[in-house]
Amino acid sequence: MPERSRRADDVATSSTVAIADAVVRMHRRDDDLIDLTIGRAFEATPRVIVDTARRSMTEDSARQLSSRGSGEFRRACASKLARENGLRVDAERQIVATRGAKEGLMMALLATINPGDAVLVEDPGFVSHGPTVELCGGVPVSVPLDVDARFAWPRTLRLKRGSPRVRALVLANPQNPTGVVRTKAELEVIAALAREYDLWVISDEIYERAVWGGRPHVCLASLAGMRARTITLMSLTKTYAMGDWRIGFVFGPEPVIEGITKFKGHAFAGAPSFVQRAAALALTDPPPELSDFLRQWERRCQRVAEAIDAMPGARCSPPEGGFFVWVDVRALGRDDAEIAERLLVDHGVAVLPGSAFGRGGAGFLRLSAIRDEPTLERALERLSAAFRSR
Ligand SMILES: Cc1ncc(COP(=O)(O)O)c(C=O)c1O
């Protein structure tokens, strides 16, 4: 057999996917396992979205697919951006449909960096940001977030000019794994860095509707002077309860969107037309169940954070946004991966060790807090027993 590519050897498996696979394998042996690893809605996709897709599947089968996405879908994205985010985006030229934010990230990188370019990624940060940079031929460079200041980006980050050239930065807001929602002032620090070094900014905003405590979500692209250098990733995976539908979109400057459309013409083509039709409806006229879900998810995140914060050895601030609580277990003086393993094996609760998200996550655990309430209460009982018996 010929040798496979170096890339296939070098790029790490997504740690969240690997742990989720292990949890699925354990589930087969132990029905009682509580899985708090992956942050996805367990609620069913609202009926009206499903019915729209079903109707489209049976009635619109001759529709021509466009790599850029259907006009209907892109117009729905533009009207959502105007209504909810206060942004005027040209549906024709500045938006492209993707099969979720992961595809959006890869496409955005391919359209902005050259082989060997360095790309700044957050540490701790979303597990796929760095490896996707590598897949696209770039070199991820970790930016250590400030553990003592709500995981803010450093105010003074000096980049080396020269080789490899830093060409872009990637951030998630709301942030995964820490649950921080960036204030306008914090985003201005990142924007100033991008302007100083002439960087592209890839802003992963897939949790933008999941912001808690009435705080606003600020789109990085809305800051003065940032539209021309910002590519924003959005997706219906999380807050529209459409995880397995694989649909999202990217908006940004026309030349980048055009590049992405070109790549998609070769690699992925468009997104399925019946999914786009259903997603257009969800964006234009979000079914009321979705607001109920958001209210419930916020309540659950607060409940889980408060309960864990009261456990010995665990500190946990209420998440500002997203689906996770981020638990500081440094006081236990033990490795976070070992703590996660003991919780899984001895107590039947699967959580992710913070170090899966980068060196800066060491000493933390990430828990998905949007499971149904009875499951979360059972998980809290087990966690409480685990922390008491440490
Ligand atoms: C920050 C962040 N970005 C992107 C993704 C992937 O999004 P999608 O399912 O739309 O590809 C996730 C979730 O897995 C995430 O947490």
The ligand as an SDF file (V2000), in Angstrom:
LIG
                    3D

 16 16  0  0  0  0  0  0  0  0999 V2000
  -17.2450   27.3930   18.4060 C   0  0  0  0  0  0  0  0  0  0  0  0
  -17.7640   26.3600   17.4540 C   0  0  0  0  0  0  0  0  0  0  0  0
  -17.6170   26.5590   16.1440 N   0  0  0  0  0  0  0  0  0  0  0  0
  -18.0690   25.6600   15.2380 C   0  0  0  0  0  0  0  0  0  0  0  0
  -18.6940   24.4990   15.6340 C   0  0  0  0  0  0  0  0  0  0  0  0
  -19.1890   23.5600   14.5930 C   0  0  0  0  0  0  0  0  0  0  0  0
  -20.3490   24.0880   14.0220 O   0  0  0  0  0  0  0  0  0  0  0  0
  -21.1520   23.3670   12.8630 P   0  0  0  0  0  0  0  0  0  0  0  0
  -21.8490   22.1890   13.4740 O   0  0  0  0  0  0  0  0  0  0  0  0
  -22.1030   24.4000   12.3740 O   0  0  0  0  0  0  0  0  0  0  0  0
  -20.1680   22.9440   11.8180 O   0  0  0  0  0  0  0  0  0  0  0  0
  -18.8720   24.2550   17.0100 C   0  0  0  0  0  0  0  0  0  0  0  0
  -19.5300   23.0580   17.5300 C   0  0  0  0  0  0  0  0  0  0  0  0
  -19.2360   21.9750   17.4420 O   0  0  0  0  0  0  0  0  0  0  0  0
  -18.3930   25.2060   17.9410 C   0  0  0  0  0  0  0  0  0  0  0  0
  -18.5420   25.0070   19.2510 O   0  0  0  0  0  0  0  0  0  0  0  0
  1  2  1  0
  2  3  1  0
  2 15  2  0
  3  4  2  0
  4  5  1  0
  5  6  1  0
  5 12  2  0
  6  7  1  0
  7  8  1  0
  8  9  2  0
  8 10  1  0
  8 11  1  0
 12 13  1  0
 12 15  1  0
 13 14  2  0
 15 16  1  0
M  END
$$$$
